[in-house]
Amino acid sequence: MAKAMILAAGQGTRVRPLTKDIPKPMIPILGKPVMEYLIEHLARYGVTKIMINVAFMHRKIEEYFGDGHRWGVEIGYSYEGAYEHGDMLPKPKGSAGGMKYIQDNSGFFDETTLVLCGDAIIDLDIGAALAEHKNKNALASVVALDVPREEVKNYGIVVPDKEGRVLSFQEKPKPEEAKSTLASTGIYIFEPEVIDLIPSNTVYDIGSELFPLLAQKELPFFAQKRFFNWIDIGRVTDYWAVLQRVLRGEVADMEMPGTQVRPGVWVGLNTKIDWDKVRIEGPVYIGSSVRIEPGATIVGPSWIGHGCHIRNATVARSVIFEYTRIGDGMLFNEMIVSPRYCVDRNGHTTYVGDDRCPLRWGDARG
């Protein structure tokens, strides 16, 4: 079976403010970091040797996942940065440059390796993808999905021939200029020879630099068109939509935590809720140590993080992060709410203290 590398060194600027305090792979889905689902999925297919490149807020990733034994895998980390004036400063090397850095250090990529972005949830049949890669004698494979033409501007677009051999690669083309609607999912399969093509000590990208090089050299580089769930958290709006899908039960292998106390309503431990004096319509998850006061209304799909306190307020189709206080009369509809900010479903952010944000410092922290 193959090895794996998870790309986790990016700063996650497109999903701010979610990444102000945590790295992008640690964004929670049902209370678990998004990257945890990837590691669980790899383990299911017997992929147990996993390297993760890290940079921004790297300790939060390393301290959570450790050596990987909880998931039955072995995890190593490659920090991309430098010591300057006594501080460790993150300096990502690019998705391909990070692989070369690992290879120059240890020769980790000595067999077929699956490379994945750390910010997406997938249910890809890894066994079938590896088998197709081997059957075609490919040096490199990219797993791709068809997207609507108007969305090609958000993705790297793969242009293959009839046999699936990649002829060219377009990075986020305009819809009218796209030569294909096959989007790269950030899932790649590489043989060790591919790593040899990456220059050392250089910031180098897979999509914009390595892939065009493979196509130019006419090496056996193939696109795999597969049908599977690929849930990418590229933007804040994606995150809200993903959680709505998850709470509705539309995503496989994502079981609701807690205890189901009534149809579509799950709760954690140590909650205080007067069920006769609140209105709760599922699907809703209420985390541990949550307090919901009489008169409150919760309409699903909604996720209430642990330690929250909701008074006589309304929360509808929203995500409430841990330890958020919501005061009397407040209304949150289709929002992501934390103790410090509110984000609507379109990605517009307001911070506590701003007149447009329903929260106030007292409500958030008190």
C-alpha angles and dihedrals in degrees: 000000000000132000122238141219124197117204107223107146099098123113096229095223093159092062098049133165086036089063098047091098104018135039115255097254088058095059104127126244112183088346095306128101112258090238091058089068089054092051091048089050093050091049091053088061095046095255098142107156108077131172119196122195112212139182121144113061087347095166092066090060095042095046093049099046099030114173092337098245092131088067096039093252138107115239128194128183133217113198114209109205145069143246110253123171091343096309132103106235120192115237111172115212098209125262094282095034089057090055092050091050090056092045093050089051102045114354089242093158097071096132140023108317131197112214120198137176111245097225104067137077116224139175095194117159094242093185092056092046092052091046092053090048091053095043091056092046086233123178089198135013131186120200109224139185131200113250131185111274093242089061099052090096088072097056148050104257123217119212110200134174123237092280092052096254109147113244098176144345126225120201109219097325125191110262092248092051099045114116091197142011095224108119124202109239094203090253114123138171117208137183117216091255089068091062089056089065093060114093117238123243092015133117099242131171129214098215103038100033116014097044095050088049092053091049093046092052089048091230120164095279115155139184118222114209104206136170112229141116111279112178109185121191096203096138138022090253089058091054093055091047093048093054091049090054093045094050090050089056095245096130121075123230093023108112121186112248124224129036124309104233096175134359109305096357121107126180136190128219127296098020124156113209129149096215094192093057102044133066114225121173116185156267085071133140117200114194129220121292092015117152119204116186126216114278095033121134123205117184120188154271081060137136121204111195123222120280095024123143118206120185127186092325141118125245116181128179090338143130116231113194123220121294096009117150117211116193135212117298097010120142124202115181121178094343143132109228130189132168088265108035148011124222123191123216090266092058098255109148130205125179130222108275093035111116090230093059113085091213123085127196091255093052093045100048106018 
